[in-house]
Amino acid sequence: MNELEKIKLYCLDMDGTIYLENTLLPKAKETIEYLRKKAKIVFLTNNSSKSATSYIEKLHKLGIEISKNEIYTSGQATCEYLNKHYKNKSVYLVGTKALEDEFISYNITLNDTNPDLVVLGYDTTLTYEKLVKLTTFLNQGKTYIATHPDINCPAEPFYVPDIGSFIALIEKSTKRLPDIICGKPYQIMGETLKNRFQLKNDEIAMIGDRLVTDIAFANNNNFLSILVLSGETSLEFYNNQNIKAKVILNSIADLLKK
């Protein structure tokens, strides 16, 4: 496959691509080892409620050993964006303890009284007090950044509200949408990835099962887009959508045949 010859970094979605819930997809482990021999890999997630370490632990339980450099979250992308564009600015962060620790590890000053800007993450510990502080700062005109746009987070038996649902609630109250969104499908995470790995657009591939995040992310950043039909997207659904991938595979295991 000619499109794969230039690739030096494979970005891998997880749920629906590597595993489903807590079950590893067939030959996922062998495919990851195969890709590692050809290029670098990084597991890419929009979920900013968890730390990179928690994903390392989950993959370890599924039999996949990875290093911290092989996990990249929208929370990390947001921290790197802030350090580049808002250096030494204080942040009111709406997020979990894991996300707070991530920000602190990037030497970002957290401030809940008079911050320079506000960052909204996927906060599974969200309280009304946090919401009031957030909307107060937004009404004061503070810069408003969100880690990613996902409306729901996959869960059983039903999906649960993700940050996109919080954004809608906050818009109703303040009439404000985020000034900046960092995660998939936007370009900021693409830029931070290129900076982190020192690569060009055509040297990066994104493999995932979701059109509006994974494939749109690849297309928006001029990365090679590879759709797998092992998760959210069926071929019938894909054929009726405007977002298109450069490569379509039944599962990630099809890469073993390329």
C-alpha positions in Angstrom: 0.0 0.0 0.0 1.8 3.1 -1.2 0.2 5.4 1.3 1.9 3.6 4.2 5.4 3.8 2.9 6.0 7.3 4.2 4.4 6.7 7.6 6.7 7.2 10.6 4.0 7.5 13.3 0.8 5.5 13.7 -1.8 7.2 15.9 -4.1 4.5 17.3 -7.5 5.1 18.7 -8.3 2.6 21.5 -12.0 1.6 22.1 -13.4 0.2 18.9 -9.9 0.0 17.3 -7.7 -2.0 19.8 -10.4 -3.3 22.1 -14.1 -3.3 22.7 -14.9 -2.3 26.3 -12.5 -4.7 28.1 -11.9 -7.3 25.3 -8.9 -7.1 23.1 -9.8 -7.3 19.4 -8.5 -10.3 17.4 -4.7 -10.0 16.5 -4.6 -6.4 17.9 -1.4 -7.3 19.9 0.3 -8.8 16.9 -0.6 -5.8 14.8 0.8 -3.4 17.3 4.1 -5.3 17.4 4.1 -5.3 13.6 3.5 -1.5 13.4 6.3 -0.9 16.0 8.8 -2.6 13.7 7.9 -0.2 10.9 7.4 3.1 12.7 6.6 4.7 16.1 3.1 4.3 17.6 1.1 6.4 20.0 -2.3 5.6 21.5 -4.4 8.7 21.1 -7.5 9.5 23.2 -9.7 12.5 23.7 -10.6 11.4 27.2 -9.1 14.0 29.5 -10.5 12.6 32.7 -7.8 9.9 33.0 -4.1 10.1 33.1 -1.7 8.5 30.7 -0.8 6.0 33.5 -4.4 4.7 33.8 -4.4 3.9 30.1 -1.0 2.1 30.4 -2.5 0.0 33.2 -5.6 -0.9 31.2 -3.6 -1.9 28.2 -1.2 -3.9 30.4 -4.2 -5.8 31.8 -5.2 -6.6 28.2 -1.7 -7.9 27.5 -0.2 -4.9 25.7 2.9 -3.4 27.1 3.5 0.3 26.3 5.6 3.2 27.5 4.4 6.5 28.7 5.6 8.1 25.5 3.2 5.9 23.6 0.1 7.4 25.2 -1.2 10.9 24.2 -4.3 12.5 25.6 -6.2 15.6 24.8 -5.2 16.8 28.3 -1.6 16.5 27.4 -2.2 18.3 24.1 -3.9 21.1 26.0 -1.0 21.5 28.4 1.5 21.7 25.5 -0.7 24.2 23.7 -0.9 26.4 26.9 2.9 26.2 27.4 3.5 27.4 23.9 0.8 30.1 23.6 -0.1 31.1 27.2 3.2 30.6 28.9 3.1 31.6 32.6 -0.7 32.3 32.5 -2.8 30.9 35.4 -5.7 28.6 34.7 -9.0 27.8 36.4 -9.3 24.1 35.5 -12.5 22.2 35.6 -11.3 18.6 35.6 -10.5 15.5 37.6 -7.6 15.1 40.1 -5.8 13.2 37.4 -6.1 16.1 35.0 -5.0 18.6 37.7 -1.9 16.5 38.3 -1.2 16.5 34.5 -1.4 20.3 34.4 0.9 20.6 37.5 3.4 18.2 35.8 3.6 20.7 32.9 4.3 23.5 35.4 0.9 25.2 34.7 -0.3 27.4 37.6 -3.8 26.5 38.8 -5.9 29.4 40.1 -9.5 29.3 41.3 -9.9 32.9 42.4 -8.5 35.2 39.6 -7.2 33.1 36.7 -6.0 34.4 33.3 -8.0 31.8 31.5 -10.4 28.9 32.0 -9.9 25.2 30.8 -12.8 22.8 30.7 -11.9 19.1 30.8 -14.0 16.0 31.0 -14.7 16.2 34.7 -16.3 13.1 36.1 -16.2 14.9 39.5 -18.1 17.9 38.3 -20.0 19.9 41.0 -22.4 22.9 40.9 -19.7 24.9 42.7 -17.3 24.3 39.9 -19.9 25.3 37.3 -20.7 28.5 39.1 -17.0 29.5 39.2 -16.6 28.6 35.6 -19.6 30.6 34.4 -18.5 33.5 36.6 -15.1 33.7 34.9 -16.6 33.3 31.5 -19.0 36.2 32.2 -15.9 38.2 33.1 -14.6 37.6 29.6 -11.8 35.1 30.4 -10.4 33.0 27.5 -12.2 29.7 27.4 -10.4 26.5 26.3 -11.8 23.0 26.1 -9.7 19.8 26.0 -12.0 18.1 23.4 -15.6 18.2 22.0 -17.0 14.7 22.5 -20.7 14.8 23.5 -20.9 11.4 25.0 -18.4 8.9 26.5 -18.9 5.2 25.7 -20.2 3.3 28.7 -22.5 0.3 29.5 -25.5 0.0 29.4 -25.8 3.6 28.0 -23.4 6.3 26.9 -22.8 9.0 29.6 -22.4 12.8 29.1 -19.0 13.9 28.1 -17.5 17.4 27.8 -19.6 18.3 24.7 -22.7 18.1 26.9 -21.0 20.3 29.5 -20.2 22.8 26.7 -23.9 22.9 25.7 -25.0 23.5 29.3 -22.5 26.3 29.7 -23.5 27.9 26.4 -27.1 28.1 27.6 -26.0 29.9 30.8 -23.3 32.2 29.4 -24.0 32.4 25.6 -20.3 31.4 25.2 -18.7 28.6 23.3 -15.0 27.6 23.8 -12.6 30.0 22.1 -10.3 27.0 21.5 -10.8 23.2 21.5 -7.6 21.2 21.5 -8.6 17.5 20.9 -9.7 15.5 17.9 -10.9 16.4 15.3 -9.2 19.8 15.6 -5.8 20.9 14.3 -4.3 21.9 17.7 -3.7 18.3 18.7 -2.3 17.6 15.3 0.2 20.5 15.7 1.2 19.4 19.2 1.7 15.8 17.9 3.9 17.0 15.0 5.9 19.1 17.5 6.3 16.2 19.9 7.5 13.7 17.3 9.1 16.2 14.9 7.3 14.9 11.9 5.5 16.2 8.8 1.8 15.8 8.0 2.4 13.0 5.4 4.5 11.0 7.9 1.6 10.5 10.3 -1.4 8.1 10.0 -4.5 8.0 12.2 -6.3 4.7 12.7 -9.7 4.8 14.3 -13.3 3.7 14.2 -15.1 7.1 14.5 -15.7 9.4 11.6 -16.4 12.6 13.4 -13.3 12.4 15.6 -10.6 10.0 14.3 -11.1 10.3 10.5 -12.1 14.0 10.6 -9.0 14.6 12.8 -6.7 12.9 10.2 -8.3 14.8 7.3 -8.2 18.2 9.1 -4.5 17.7 9.7 -3.6 16.1 6.3 -2.6 12.9 8.0 -3.3 9.5 6.4 -6.8 8.5 7.5 -7.5 4.8 8.2 -11.0 3.7 9.2 -11.5 0.4 10.9 -15.0 -1.1 10.8 -14.5 -2.9 14.2 -16.2 -0.3 16.3 -18.7 2.5 15.9 -18.8 2.8 12.1 -20.4 0.2 9.8 -19.8 0.2 6.0 -23.4 1.0 5.4 -23.3 4.1 7.8 -19.9 5.2 6.2 -21.4 5.1 2.7 -24.0 7.6 3.7 -21.6 10.1 5.3 -19.6 13.1 3.9 -16.5 12.3 6.0 -14.3 9.9 4.0 -11.2 7.9 4.9 -8.2 7.3 2.6 -8.1 3.6 3.7 -10.9 1.3 5.0 -10.1 -1.9 6.9 -12.4 -4.5 8.5 -10.1 -4.3 11.5 -6.6 -3.2 12.5 -5.5 -6.8 11.9 -5.9 -6.2 8.1 -2.6 -4.2 8.3 -0.8 -7.5 8.8 -1.6 -8.3 5.2 -0.3 -5.0 3.8 
